[in-house]
C-alpha cells in the first residue's frame, strides 16, 4: 500500500490523544482538532521545503532518528504535565529556521484563530511527533538516511498539498514554503482563492441585505442599491480570475476520473458529501439507527468503486486521491464528533470504521 505521510500522522493523533493535547493547551477539543488538521500538512509542507535544500534531507534524517523514541512517551508526557518540554523543544526551529517557524505559526494562527502562543505550542508538540513517525516508517523501510528521507518527501507532494485546508495554502504561498510542492501547491492555492472570492462576494451582498432589513425608512434607495451590490459582488468574484480561467478549466477536465463513461471521482465525492449531510443530523441513538442504512449504502458504493479504480492509470489514481483526500480530515472529524454522542458508537462505529478503511484503501 502506498504511503500517505499525512494519514500516518493523523492516525497516530487519536481522539484520546487530541483530547490530551487540548487539555494541555487549555482549549476546546474541537478547536484543537481543527487546528491539527491545518497544522499537520502545513508542518509537512515546511519540512518538505527543507528536504529539497542542500543538506536538508540529512538534517531531517538525523532529527527523525533522534525523535523516533518520543512516540511512545508522548501520551505519558502529556499526562504528566510535560507540555513545557515540548514548548522548549528546538526541533522545529533547528530544521526550518526561526523565520520560517514564525511565518508558519502566524499563518496557522490566523487561519484557525487559535492564537500565536497556542499555535506555537501545538507546533512544538507536533514537530517531534512528525519526525518520530518519519523515523519509524523509514526504519521499517530500511531507508532512514538522507536519500530515503528525500525520496519519501518527494513522493508526498500531492498528499501534502491535497491535505492543506482551503485558505491556508494562500497564507503560506507568500512565505515560499510551498514552492517545493510545485504544481500541487498551485492547484491548492487556486482552489482556496476561489473560495475566498466567493466568500467576499457573499459577505458584500449579505451586508447590504442586513442593512436593508434594519432600515425600513430607506427602502427606496436600498431597492436600487441591492442590485448594484450584487453586480459589485460578481465583479469581485470575476475580477481576479483572468489569469486563472484557462488553468481552472484545464483542472476541471483533468479531474474527471472516468471508467467506461462513469465518473468515479464524482461518484465517490458525491457519496461522501451525501453521507456527511446524513451524519450531521445524528443527535441520539434513534437518529443514528436511521443513519446506519446510509452508511452501509455508501460503503457498498465505495466497495463497488474499488473494482473500477483498479482500472485507472497511475495518473488518474493521483487525481482521484487529490479529489478525495481533502475531504477526509473534515469527514473524520465529523465521524469522531458523532461517535462521541452517548450510545451512538455502539450503533455506527463498526460500519463507520469499515467505510473509512475502504476509503483509505481506495486512494492509497
Residue frames as qw, qx, qy, qz and C-alpha x, y, z in Angstrom:
[[0.000, 0.888, 0.460, 0.000, 0.00, 0.00, 0.00],
 [0.382, 0.574, -0.034, 0.724, 1.34, 3.44, -0.91],
 [0.394, -0.347, -0.479, 0.703, 2.45, 5.62, 1.99],
 [0.046, -0.801, -0.263, -0.536, 0.47, 8.73, 2.90],
 [0.402, 0.098, -0.505, 0.757, 2.51, 10.68, 5.44],
 [0.331, -0.318, 0.081, -0.885, -0.39, 12.95, 6.38],
 [0.812, -0.271, -0.338, -0.392, -2.56, 9.92, 7.15],
 [0.709, -0.008, -0.586, 0.392, 0.19, 8.28, 9.22],
 [0.123, 0.173, -0.412, 0.886, 0.44, 11.34, 11.44],
 [0.524, -0.256, -0.043, -0.811, -3.33, 11.78, 11.74],
 [0.822, -0.175, -0.518, -0.157, -3.77, 8.10, 12.62],
 [0.504, 0.022, -0.601, 0.619, -1.30, 8.49, 15.48],
 [0.119, -0.097, 0.288, -0.945, -3.24, 11.51, 16.76],
 [0.226, -0.407, -0.880, -0.098, -6.22, 9.53, 18.02],
 [0.310, -0.741, -0.294, -0.518, -9.27, 11.28, 19.53],
 [0.724, -0.619, -0.215, 0.215, -7.91, 10.47, 23.00],
 [0.624, -0.070, 0.033, 0.777, -4.55, 11.97, 22.08],
 [0.085, 0.543, 0.254, 0.796, -6.20, 15.09, 20.68],
 [0.517, -0.764, -0.315, -0.221, -8.18, 15.43, 23.90],
 [0.730, -0.461, -0.118, 0.490, -4.97, 15.34, 25.92],
 [0.429, 0.197, 0.156, 0.868, -3.37, 17.94, 23.68],
 [0.173, -0.700, -0.334, -0.607, -6.44, 20.16, 24.06],
 [0.652, -0.712, -0.249, 0.078, -6.23, 19.82, 27.85],
 [0.681, -0.219, -0.003, 0.699, -2.52, 20.66, 27.80],
 [0.239, 0.309, 0.239, 0.889, -3.18, 23.76, 25.69],
 [0.057, 0.394, 0.537, -0.743, -6.31, 24.74, 27.61],
 [0.345, 0.207, -0.321, -0.857, -8.54, 24.89, 24.52],
 [0.804, 0.182, 0.272, -0.496, -11.74, 23.20, 23.35],
 [0.630, -0.117, 0.733, 0.228, -11.08, 19.77, 21.84],
 [0.608, 0.640, 0.460, 0.095, -12.91, 20.53, 18.57],
 [0.160, 0.970, -0.150, -0.105, -10.93, 23.74, 18.09],
 [0.366, -0.618, 0.664, 0.209, -7.66, 21.90, 18.63],
 [0.693, 0.191, 0.678, 0.154, -8.71, 19.10, 16.27],
 [0.491, 0.844, 0.216, 0.023, -9.42, 21.69, 13.58],
 [0.050, -0.910, 0.390, 0.129, -6.05, 23.34, 14.22],
 [0.584, -0.327, 0.716, 0.199, -4.26, 19.98, 13.98],
 [0.695, 0.505, 0.503, 0.093, -5.94, 19.30, 10.63],
 [0.348, 0.934, -0.052, 0.067, -4.30, 22.50, 9.38],
 [0.301, -0.823, 0.479, 0.056, -1.03, 22.26, 11.28],
 [0.792, -0.144, 0.566, 0.176, -0.03, 18.76, 10.16],
 [0.704, 0.535, 0.323, 0.338, 0.01, 19.42, 6.38],
 [0.093, 0.979, -0.112, 0.143, 1.41, 22.91, 6.98],
 [0.529, -0.681, 0.498, 0.090, 4.24, 21.48, 9.03],
 [0.801, 0.074, 0.532, 0.265, 4.90, 18.76, 6.46],
 [0.513, 0.817, 0.151, 0.218, 5.00, 21.38, 3.70],
 [0.132, -0.931, 0.335, -0.054, 7.66, 23.29, 5.63],
 [0.667, -0.418, 0.601, 0.140, 9.66, 20.10, 6.18],
 [0.778, 0.438, 0.396, 0.214, 9.32, 19.16, 2.51],
 [0.280, 0.944, -0.105, 0.137, 10.86, 22.52, 1.68],
 [0.420, -0.735, 0.531, 0.034, 13.78, 21.64, 3.96],
 [0.834, -0.021, 0.536, 0.132, 14.20, 18.26, 2.23],
 [0.674, 0.673, 0.207, 0.225, 14.86, 19.98, -1.10],
 [0.002, 0.960, -0.272, 0.072, 17.63, 22.21, 0.25],
 [0.593, 0.463, -0.601, 0.271, 21.32, 21.26, 0.30],
 [0.196, 0.196, -0.783, 0.556, 21.93, 19.18, 3.42],
 [0.541, -0.224, 0.142, -0.798, 18.27, 19.44, 4.39],
 [0.877, -0.057, -0.386, -0.281, 17.42, 15.78, 3.94],
 [0.578, 0.157, -0.661, 0.453, 20.39, 14.82, 6.10],
 [0.133, -0.230, 0.456, -0.850, 19.20, 17.14, 8.91],
 [0.744, -0.139, -0.077, -0.649, 15.71, 15.60, 8.66],
 [0.824, 0.053, -0.565, 0.000, 17.11, 12.08, 8.81],
 [0.344, 0.186, -0.649, 0.652, 19.15, 12.89, 11.92],
 [0.374, -0.188, 0.296, -0.858, 16.17, 14.53, 13.61],
 [0.823, -0.067, -0.314, -0.469, 13.97, 11.56, 12.72],
 [0.681, 0.084, -0.678, 0.263, 16.44, 9.15, 14.34],
 [0.110, 0.172, -0.561, 0.802, 16.52, 11.26, 17.50],
 [0.466, -0.079, 0.195, -0.859, 12.73, 11.59, 17.78],
 [0.579, -0.045, -0.741, -0.338, 11.62, 8.04, 16.99],
 [0.353, -0.172, -0.823, 0.411, 11.58, 7.14, 20.70],
 [0.159, 0.023, 0.288, -0.944, 9.35, 10.15, 21.52],
 [0.520, -0.175, -0.537, -0.642, 6.29, 8.47, 20.03],
 [0.602, -0.303, -0.735, 0.075, 5.90, 6.03, 22.91],
 [0.337, -0.258, -0.499, 0.755, 6.48, 8.75, 25.52],
 [0.059, -0.329, -0.243, -0.911, 4.14, 11.36, 24.07],
 [0.540, -0.572, -0.472, -0.399, 0.95, 10.38, 25.93],
 [0.686, -0.458, -0.419, 0.380, 2.70, 9.92, 29.27],
 [0.358, 0.013, -0.090, 0.929, 4.47, 13.27, 28.95],
 [0.253, -0.451, -0.292, -0.804, 1.14, 14.99, 28.36],
 [0.677, -0.544, -0.477, -0.138, -0.45, 13.17, 31.29],
 [0.679, -0.382, -0.295, 0.553, 2.48, 14.15, 33.48],
 [0.053, -0.957, -0.108, 0.263, 2.33, 17.82, 32.54],
 [0.652, -0.206, 0.380, 0.623, 5.17, 17.59, 30.05],
 [0.417, 0.853, 0.301, 0.084, 3.89, 20.40, 27.84],
 [0.140, -0.932, 0.237, 0.237, 6.83, 22.64, 28.75],
 [0.572, -0.332, 0.632, 0.405, 9.33, 20.15, 27.38],
 [0.541, 0.509, 0.583, 0.329, 7.59, 20.28, 24.03],
 [0.123, 0.982, 0.143, -0.020, 7.37, 24.05, 24.08],
 [0.327, -0.805, 0.401, 0.291, 11.08, 24.29, 24.83],
 [0.797, 0.103, 0.505, 0.315, 11.91, 21.90, 22.00],
 [0.044, 0.702, -0.326, -0.632, 14.12, 23.37, 19.35],
 [0.585, 0.137, 0.757, 0.257, 13.31, 20.60, 16.84],
 [0.448, 0.773, 0.446, 0.061, 11.23, 22.76, 14.52],
 [0.048, 0.970, -0.142, -0.194, 13.37, 25.89, 14.59],
 [0.435, -0.525, 0.642, 0.351, 16.55, 23.86, 14.07],
 [0.553, 0.245, 0.740, 0.294, 15.04, 22.32, 10.95],
 [0.330, 0.753, 0.494, 0.284, 13.09, 25.11, 9.26],
 [0.326, 0.239, -0.076, 0.912, 14.77, 28.18, 10.80],
 [0.039, -0.406, -0.542, 0.735, 13.35, 30.83, 13.09],
 [0.255, 0.246, -0.184, -0.917, 11.85, 32.94, 10.29],
 [0.444, -0.063, -0.744, -0.494, 10.00, 30.06, 8.65],
 [0.269, -0.311, -0.851, 0.327, 8.85, 28.83, 12.04],
 [0.076, 0.376, 0.340, -0.859, 7.39, 32.25, 12.83],
 [0.363, 0.182, -0.400, -0.822, 5.73, 32.54, 9.42],
 [0.401, -0.156, -0.879, -0.204, 4.24, 29.05, 9.72],
 [0.163, -0.365, -0.731, 0.553, 2.96, 29.82, 13.22],
 [0.178, 0.329, 0.095, -0.922, 1.43, 33.13, 12.11],
 [0.390, 0.061, -0.614, -0.683, -0.28, 31.58, 9.08],
 [0.393, -0.263, -0.881, -0.022, -1.84, 28.71, 11.04],
 [0.098, -0.368, -0.575, 0.725, -2.81, 31.01, 13.92],
 [0.264, 0.247, -0.121, -0.924, -4.53, 33.40, 11.50],
 [0.438, -0.020, -0.730, -0.524, -6.30, 30.57, 9.69],
 [0.461, -0.300, -0.832, 0.080, -7.51, 28.72, 12.81],
 [0.344, -0.729, -0.050, -0.590, -7.99, 31.60, 15.25],
 [0.827, -0.330, -0.401, 0.217, -6.11, 29.60, 17.89],
 [0.291, -0.941, 0.170, 0.019, -3.68, 32.41, 18.69],
 [0.519, 0.674, -0.503, 0.152, 0.06, 32.54, 18.06],
 [0.276, -0.543, 0.705, -0.363, 1.08, 31.37, 21.52],
 [0.800, -0.010, 0.520, -0.300, -1.12, 28.27, 21.46],
 [0.823, 0.553, -0.088, -0.096, -0.27, 27.58, 17.82],
 [0.248, 0.709, -0.632, 0.190, 3.45, 27.76, 18.60],
 [0.484, -0.346, 0.729, -0.339, 2.95, 25.30, 21.46],
 [0.881, 0.255, 0.290, -0.272, 0.94, 23.00, 19.21],
 [0.679, 0.656, -0.328, 0.021, 3.62, 23.01, 16.52],
 [0.063, -0.631, 0.721, -0.279, 6.21, 22.36, 19.23],
 [0.706, -0.115, 0.625, -0.313, 4.25, 19.25, 20.17],
 [0.858, 0.447, 0.157, -0.198, 3.68, 18.09, 16.62],
 [0.368, 0.775, -0.508, -0.072, 7.22, 18.52, 15.27],
 [0.208, -0.432, 0.870, -0.113, 8.79, 15.69, 17.35],
 [0.718, 0.195, 0.595, -0.305, 5.78, 13.50, 16.60],
 [0.700, 0.674, -0.069, -0.225, 6.05, 14.04, 12.85],
 [0.242, 0.694, -0.678, 0.006, 9.79, 13.39, 12.88],
 [0.446, -0.264, 0.819, -0.245, 9.31, 10.31, 15.06],
 [0.794, 0.367, 0.395, -0.279, 6.73, 8.89, 12.66],
 [0.567, 0.738, -0.345, -0.124, 9.07, 9.55, 9.73],
 [0.052, -0.586, 0.799, -0.127, 11.85, 7.80, 11.63],
 [0.630, -0.029, 0.723, -0.282, 9.67, 4.81, 12.47],
 [0.783, 0.542, 0.170, -0.253, 8.39, 4.49, 8.92],
 [0.475, 0.755, -0.450, -0.046, 11.77, 4.87, 7.27],
 [0.282, -0.484, 0.814, -0.156, 13.44, 2.49, 9.71],
 [0.749, 0.164, 0.599, -0.230, 10.89, -0.15, 8.75],
 [0.721, 0.684, 0.058, -0.093, 11.57, 0.63, 5.08],
 [0.804, -0.186, 0.204, 0.526, 15.36, 0.41, 5.65],
 [0.447, 0.577, 0.214, 0.649, 15.86, 3.92, 4.37],
 [0.343, -0.910, -0.188, 0.136, 16.43, 6.19, 7.39],
 [0.549, -0.233, 0.194, 0.779, 19.16, 8.17, 5.68],
 [0.091, 0.499, -0.083, -0.858, 19.29, 11.37, 3.65],
 [0.174, 0.083, -0.737, -0.648, 18.40, 9.62, 0.40],
 [0.139, -0.388, -0.911, -0.004, 15.49, 7.69, 1.94],
 [0.013, -0.624, -0.466, 0.627, 14.02, 10.79, 3.58],
 [0.107, 0.397, -0.318, -0.854, 14.43, 12.85, 0.40],
 [0.185, -0.086, -0.853, -0.481, 12.64, 10.15, -1.62],
 [0.080, -0.497, -0.816, 0.285, 9.88, 9.93, 0.98],
 [0.080, 0.622, 0.238, -0.742, 9.11, 13.64, 0.81],
 [0.116, 0.259, -0.572, -0.769, 9.38, 13.67, -2.98],
 [0.168, -0.246, -0.913, -0.280, 6.61, 11.05, -3.05],
 [0.128, -0.553, -0.714, 0.411, 4.39, 13.02, -0.65],
 [0.044, -0.072, 0.110, 0.990, 3.97, 16.34, -2.51],
 [0.361, -0.314, -0.570, -0.668, 0.47, 15.57, -3.81],
 [0.518, -0.483, -0.696, 0.118, -0.70, 14.19, -0.45],
 [0.318, -0.347, -0.336, 0.816, 0.57, 17.21, 1.47],
 [0.092, -0.009, -0.239, -0.967, -0.92, 19.73, -0.97],
 [0.421, -0.367, -0.684, -0.470, -4.24, 17.88, -1.04],
 [0.494, -0.493, -0.650, 0.301, -4.46, 17.93, 2.77],
 [0.170, -0.060, -0.170, 0.969, -3.90, 21.70, 3.06],
 [0.147, 0.667, 0.667, -0.298, -7.29, 23.21, 4.03],
 [0.298, 0.720, 0.381, 0.498, -8.82, 25.79, 1.74],
 [0.152, -0.967, -0.030, -0.204, -7.32, 29.18, 2.52],
 [0.673, -0.635, 0.266, 0.269, -4.22, 28.02, 4.37],
 [0.748, 0.215, 0.346, 0.523, -2.43, 27.45, 1.07],
 [0.243, 0.852, 0.158, 0.436, -2.89, 31.11, 0.18],
 [0.423, -0.894, 0.138, -0.057, -1.48, 32.25, 3.52],
 [0.763, -0.405, 0.389, 0.322, 1.57, 30.01, 3.15],
 [0.734, 0.528, 0.260, 0.340, 2.22, 30.65, -0.53],
 [0.147, 0.950, -0.115, 0.250, 3.73, 34.09, 0.12],
 [0.583, -0.711, 0.390, 0.045, 6.28, 32.56, 2.53],
 [0.395, 0.613, -0.659, -0.182, 7.85, 30.39, -0.17],
 [0.432, -0.284, 0.824, -0.231, 7.37, 27.25, 1.91],
 [0.779, 0.332, 0.458, -0.269, 5.04, 25.78, -0.72],
 [0.370, 0.716, -0.443, -0.393, 7.40, 26.30, -3.66],
 [0.084, -0.364, 0.923, 0.094, 8.87, 22.81, -3.31],
 [0.553, 0.267, 0.734, -0.289, 5.39, 21.29, -3.73],
 [0.140, -0.041, 0.677, 0.721, 5.29, 22.56, -7.32],
 [0.319, -0.204, -0.515, -0.769, 2.06, 22.33, -9.30],
 [0.420, -0.438, -0.792, 0.071, 0.27, 20.51, -6.48],
 [0.224, -0.442, -0.409, 0.767, 0.56, 23.61, -4.30],
 [0.108, 0.086, -0.267, -0.954, -0.59, 25.90, -7.11],
 [0.369, -0.338, -0.750, -0.432, -3.72, 23.80, -7.54],
 [0.394, -0.519, -0.672, 0.352, -4.50, 24.01, -3.83],
 [0.156, -0.345, -0.144, 0.914, -3.86, 27.76, -3.74],
 [0.186, -0.102, -0.496, -0.842, -6.08, 28.36, -6.79],
 [0.404, -0.468, -0.766, -0.179, -8.91, 26.46, -5.14],
 [0.343, -0.531, -0.508, 0.585, -8.56, 28.46, -1.92],
 [0.050, -0.163, 0.124, 0.978, -8.50, 31.77, -3.87],
 [0.287, -0.319, -0.667, -0.609, -11.76, 30.75, -5.49],
 [0.432, -0.553, -0.694, 0.159, -13.30, 30.14, -2.06],
 [0.273, -0.390, -0.254, 0.842, -12.07, 33.48, -0.75],
 [0.097, -0.028, -0.344, -0.934, -13.62, 35.36, -3.70],
 [0.388, -0.441, -0.726, -0.357, -16.91, 33.55, -3.23],
 [0.421, -0.539, -0.580, 0.443, -16.92, 34.41, 0.48],
 [0.161, -0.243, -0.034, 0.956, -16.12, 38.08, -0.22],
 [0.226, -0.200, -0.523, -0.797, -18.94, 38.34, -2.73],
 [0.453, -0.499, -0.733, -0.092, -21.38, 36.66, -0.37],
 [0.362, -0.453, -0.449, 0.680, -20.43, 38.92, 2.55],
 [0.022, -0.056, 0.160, 0.985, -20.99, 42.04, 0.44],
 [0.385, -0.333, -0.594, -0.623, -24.48, 41.00, -0.60],
 [0.513, -0.483, -0.687, 0.175, -25.36, 39.83, 2.93],
 [0.277, -0.270, -0.300, 0.872, -24.20, 43.13, 4.41],
 [0.189, -0.081, -0.271, -0.940, -26.46, 45.10, 2.11],
 [0.501, -0.384, -0.691, -0.352, -29.38, 42.80, 2.81],
 [0.466, -0.418, -0.609, 0.488, -28.84, 43.14, 6.55],
 [0.094, -0.164, -0.092, 0.978, -28.73, 46.90, 6.22],
 [0.324, -0.201, -0.493, -0.782, -31.89, 46.81, 4.17],
 [0.519, -0.424, -0.738, -0.074, -33.68, 44.70, 6.77],
 [0.419, -0.480, -0.486, 0.598, -32.90, 47.16, 9.60],
 [0.054, -0.318, 0.024, 0.946, -33.58, 50.44, 7.78],
 [0.314, 0.567, 0.760, 0.044, -37.16, 50.48, 6.62],
 [0.126, 0.864, 0.170, -0.458, -37.13, 54.24, 6.02],
 [0.015, -0.639, 0.527, 0.560, -34.54, 53.87, 3.29],
 [0.717, 0.206, 0.666, 0.000, -36.34, 51.29, 1.20],
 [0.573, 0.799, 0.071, -0.168, -36.30, 53.39, -1.96],
 [0.200, 0.806, -0.552, -0.081, -32.53, 53.73, -2.28],
 [0.478, -0.320, 0.816, -0.050, -31.96, 50.20, -0.99],
 [0.793, 0.428, 0.384, -0.200, -34.22, 48.93, -3.76],
 [0.599, 0.774, -0.204, 0.011, -31.64, 50.20, -6.23],
 [0.128, -0.752, 0.638, -0.099, -28.56, 49.52, -4.11],
 [0.783, -0.178, 0.585, -0.114, -29.11, 45.78, -3.72],
 [0.853, 0.487, 0.167, 0.086, -28.82, 45.01, -7.45],
 [0.297, 0.863, -0.362, 0.188, -25.75, 47.25, -7.61],
 [0.465, -0.598, 0.630, -0.168, -24.22, 45.34, -4.71],
 [0.894, 0.102, 0.435, -0.027, -24.93, 42.06, -6.44],
 [0.677, 0.718, -0.060, 0.154, -23.22, 43.37, -9.58],
 [0.027, -0.831, 0.514, -0.213, -20.24, 44.52, -7.49],
 [0.736, -0.344, 0.571, -0.121, -20.06, 41.09, -5.90],
 [0.889, 0.386, 0.232, 0.084, -19.88, 39.49, -9.32],
 [0.397, 0.847, -0.282, 0.214, -17.08, 41.88, -10.26],
 [0.396, -0.678, 0.591, -0.185, -15.17, 40.87, -7.12],
 [0.874, -0.048, 0.480, -0.064, -15.67, 37.23, -7.99],
 [0.820, 0.485, 0.227, 0.199, -14.50, 37.51, -11.59],
 [0.144, 0.966, -0.216, -0.003, -12.02, 40.40, -11.49],
 [0.339, -0.676, 0.651, 0.066, -9.10, 38.32, -10.18],
 [0.848, 0.074, 0.521, -0.062, -9.78, 35.39, -12.49],
 [0.592, 0.733, -0.218, -0.255, -8.32, 36.37, -15.91],
 [0.181, 0.625, -0.760, -0.006, -5.01, 34.65, -15.32],
 [0.371, -0.175, 0.869, -0.276, -6.65, 31.59, -13.80],
 [0.748, 0.278, 0.142, -0.585, -9.56, 30.83, -16.12],
 [0.687, 0.433, -0.546, -0.204, -7.68, 28.65, -18.58],
 [0.151, 0.321, -0.878, 0.322, -5.89, 26.79, -15.78],
 [0.496, 0.005, 0.599, -0.628, -9.15, 26.26, -13.88],
 [0.805, 0.326, -0.101, -0.485, -10.83, 24.85, -16.98],
 [0.543, 0.427, -0.722, 0.008, -7.92, 22.51, -17.50],
 [0.121, -0.227, 0.830, -0.494, -8.12, 21.37, -13.89],
 [0.693, 0.122, 0.330, -0.630, -11.83, 20.65, -14.21],
 [0.803, 0.381, -0.355, -0.289, -11.21, 18.49, -17.25],
 [0.361, 0.423, -0.800, 0.227, -8.27, 16.73, -15.63],
 [0.284, -0.179, 0.732, -0.593, -10.27, 15.96, -12.51],
 [0.840, 0.122, -0.047, -0.527, -12.76, 13.84, -14.46],
 [0.153, -0.356, 0.922, -0.019, -11.78, 10.30, -13.48],
 [0.789, 0.205, 0.042, -0.577, -13.89, 8.06, -15.69],
 [0.214, -0.186, 0.945, 0.161, -14.04, 4.36, -16.49],
 [0.078, 0.341, 0.879, 0.325, -16.35, 3.25, -19.29],
 [0.127, -0.566, -0.376, -0.723, -18.15, 6.58, -19.17],
 [0.582, -0.711, -0.396, -0.005, -18.66, 6.54, -15.38],
 [0.132, 0.727, -0.325, 0.591, -17.09, 9.46, -13.47],
 [0.714, -0.271, -0.585, 0.272, -15.72, 7.63, -10.44],
 [0.285, 0.068, -0.344, 0.892, -14.34, 10.77, -8.81],
 [0.363, -0.279, -0.084, -0.885, -17.71, 12.49, -8.90],
 [0.744, -0.307, -0.528, -0.269, -19.47, 9.36, -7.68],
 [0.643, -0.184, -0.562, 0.486, -17.19, 8.95, -4.67],
 [0.137, 0.065, -0.263, 0.953, -17.07, 12.61, -3.65],
 [0.482, -0.312, -0.258, -0.777, -20.85, 12.90, -4.02],
 [0.745, -0.314, -0.588, -0.036, -21.33, 9.82, -1.83],
 [0.484, -0.121, -0.489, 0.716, -19.07, 11.27, 0.88],
 [0.105, -0.168, 0.048, -0.979, -20.85, 14.65, 0.74],
 [0.623, -0.338, -0.433, -0.558, -24.23, 12.95, 0.98],
 [0.712, -0.284, -0.596, 0.239, -23.12, 10.90, 3.95],
 [0.270, 0.035, -0.358, 0.893, -21.80, 13.99, 5.71],
 [0.384, -0.296, -0.141, -0.863, -25.26, 15.54, 5.42],
 [0.761, -0.327, -0.515, -0.223, -26.76, 12.41, 6.98],
 [0.641, -0.159, -0.530, 0.532, -24.24, 12.28, 9.83],
 [0.037, 0.257, -0.163, 0.952, -24.79, 15.98, 10.55],
 [0.579, -0.374, -0.219, -0.691, -28.33, 15.02, 11.51],
 [0.709, -0.200, -0.656, 0.161, -27.32, 12.42, 14.10],
 [0.224, -0.642, 0.262, -0.685, -28.17, 13.64, 17.57],
 [0.614, -0.334, 0.567, -0.436, -29.01, 10.47, 19.51],
 [0.382, -0.116, 0.913, 0.084, -29.37, 6.69, 19.20],
 [0.587, 0.549, 0.562, -0.197, -32.64, 6.74, 17.17],
 [0.410, 0.856, -0.148, -0.277, -31.18, 9.15, 14.58],
 [0.140, -0.568, 0.786, 0.200, -28.01, 7.02, 14.49],
 [0.539, 0.145, 0.829, -0.030, -30.10, 3.93, 13.75],
 [0.550, 0.749, 0.285, -0.233, -31.81, 5.84, 10.95],
 [0.196, 0.850, -0.419, -0.253, -28.41, 6.87, 9.54],
 [0.587, -0.331, 0.728, 0.126, -26.99, 3.34, 9.62],
 [0.738, 0.449, 0.499, 0.069, -28.56, 2.32, 6.32],
 [0.364, 0.925, -0.101, -0.025, -26.99, 5.36, 4.60],
 [0.279, -0.717, 0.631, 0.102, -23.53, 4.47, 5.96],
 [0.669, -0.025, 0.736, 0.099, -23.95, 0.92, 4.68],
 [0.631, 0.713, 0.303, -0.023, -25.23, 2.17, 1.32],
 [0.189, 0.922, -0.334, -0.062, -22.20, 4.43, 0.82],
 [0.481, -0.489, 0.722, 0.092, -19.88, 1.62, 1.93],
 [0.742, 0.294, 0.599, 0.070, -21.38, -0.60, -0.77],
 [0.481, 0.875, 0.046, -0.014, -20.87, 2.16, -3.35],
 [0.098, -0.834, 0.539, 0.068, -17.25, 2.62, -2.32],
 [0.655, -0.207, 0.724, 0.065, -16.71, -1.13, -2.37],
 [0.717, 0.557, 0.416, 0.055, -18.09, -1.30, -5.90],
 [0.280, 0.943, -0.177, -0.035, -15.94, 1.63, -6.98],
 [0.509, -0.619, 0.573, 0.172, -12.85, -0.25, -5.76],
 [0.745, 0.167, 0.596, 0.249, -13.03, -2.63, -8.69],
 [0.470, 0.839, 0.215, 0.172, -13.31, 0.26, -11.13],
 [0.186, -0.928, 0.304, 0.105, -10.40, 2.15, -9.52],
 [0.722, -0.281, 0.561, 0.293, -8.18, -0.83, -10.31],
 [0.654, 0.523, 0.437, 0.329, -8.67, 0.03, -14.00],
 [0.064, 0.996, -0.009, -0.066, -7.36, 3.59, -13.58],
 [0.667, 0.493, -0.258, 0.494, -3.92, 4.66, -14.69],
 [0.568, -0.261, -0.389, 0.676, -1.37, 5.86, -12.13],
 [0.070, 0.147, 0.032, 0.986, -2.07, 9.50, -13.09],
 [0.478, -0.459, -0.432, -0.612, -5.82, 9.00, -12.75],
 [0.680, -0.447, -0.541, 0.214, -5.36, 7.46, -9.31],
 [0.371, -0.101, -0.247, 0.889, -3.38, 10.54, -8.28],
 [0.213, -0.299, -0.232, -0.901, -6.22, 12.77, -9.49],
 [0.633, -0.475, -0.550, -0.267, -8.72, 10.65, -7.56],
 [0.604, -0.333, -0.467, 0.553, -6.62, 10.92, -4.42],
 [0.169, 0.062, -0.049, 0.982, -6.45, 14.70, -4.94],
 [0.411, -0.405, -0.371, -0.728, -10.26, 14.81, -5.01],
 [0.734, -0.452, -0.494, -0.114, -10.93, 12.54, -2.04],
 [0.613, -0.095, -0.466, 0.631, -8.07, 13.28, 0.39],
 [0.015, 0.266, -0.158, 0.951, -9.02, 16.96, 1.03],
 [0.605, -0.417, -0.279, -0.618, -12.47, 15.79, 2.14],
 [0.735, -0.156, -0.645, 0.136, -11.20, 13.26, 4.66],
 [0.246, 0.077, -0.550, 0.794, -10.00, 15.45, 7.58],
 [0.412, -0.132, 0.116, -0.894, -13.41, 17.14, 7.91],
 [0.781, -0.113, -0.469, -0.397, -15.20, 13.81, 7.38],
 [0.614, -0.023, -0.696, 0.372, -13.08, 12.10, 10.03],
 [0.007, 0.107, -0.438, 0.893, -13.69, 14.97, 12.43],
 [0.612, -0.151, -0.124, -0.767, -17.43, 14.71, 11.87],
 [0.778, -0.082, -0.616, -0.094, -17.31, 10.95, 12.48],
 [0.394, 0.036, -0.655, 0.643, -15.42, 11.48, 15.76],
 [0.254, -0.128, 0.233, -0.930, -17.99, 14.05, 16.85],
 [0.736, -0.124, -0.307, -0.591, -20.94, 11.80, 16.04],
 [0.748, -0.035, -0.655, 0.107, -19.41, 8.70, 17.64],
 [0.193, 0.147, -0.585, 0.774, -18.80, 10.67, 20.84],
 [0.558, -0.285, -0.038, -0.778, -22.57, 11.04, 21.35],
 [0.410, -0.216, 0.800, -0.381, -23.68, 8.62, 24.12],
 [0.708, 0.215, 0.626, -0.248, -24.82, 5.29, 22.67],
 [0.601, 0.707, -0.128, -0.351, -24.11, 6.20, 19.05],
 [0.059, 0.601, -0.783, -0.150, -20.77, 4.39, 18.78],
 [0.487, -0.021, 0.859, -0.154, -22.46, 1.07, 19.51],
 [0.653, 0.584, 0.400, -0.270, -24.74, 1.64, 16.52],
 [0.534, 0.835, -0.077, -0.107, -22.45, 3.25, 13.94],
 [0.259, -0.767, 0.553, 0.194, -18.80, 2.63, 14.80],
 [0.669, -0.069, 0.701, 0.237, -18.35, -0.80, 13.15],
 [0.581, 0.665, 0.438, 0.169, -19.88, 0.42, 9.88],
 [0.090, 0.985, -0.130, -0.066, -18.07, 3.79, 10.00],
 [0.456, -0.607, 0.601, 0.249, -14.71, 2.08, 10.64],
 [0.688, 0.211, 0.647, 0.252, -15.33, -0.27, 7.70],
 [0.423, 0.867, 0.248, 0.084, -16.18, 2.66, 5.43],
 [0.106, -0.936, 0.309, 0.130, -13.11, 4.66, 6.45],
 [0.603, -0.349, 0.661, 0.278, -10.85, 1.66, 5.89],
 [0.641, 0.475, 0.553, 0.242, -12.26, 1.17, 2.37],
 [0.233, 0.971, 0.047, 0.011, -11.80, 4.87, 1.58],
 [0.352, -0.771, 0.481, 0.224, -8.19, 4.75, 2.79],
 [0.649, -0.047, 0.695, 0.306, -7.50, 1.72, 0.61],
 [0.542, 0.722, 0.427, 0.055, -9.26, 3.30, -2.34],
 [0.251, 0.958, -0.090, 0.104, -6.98, 6.36, -2.56],
 [0.674, -0.586, 0.355, 0.276, -3.79, 4.75, -1.29]]
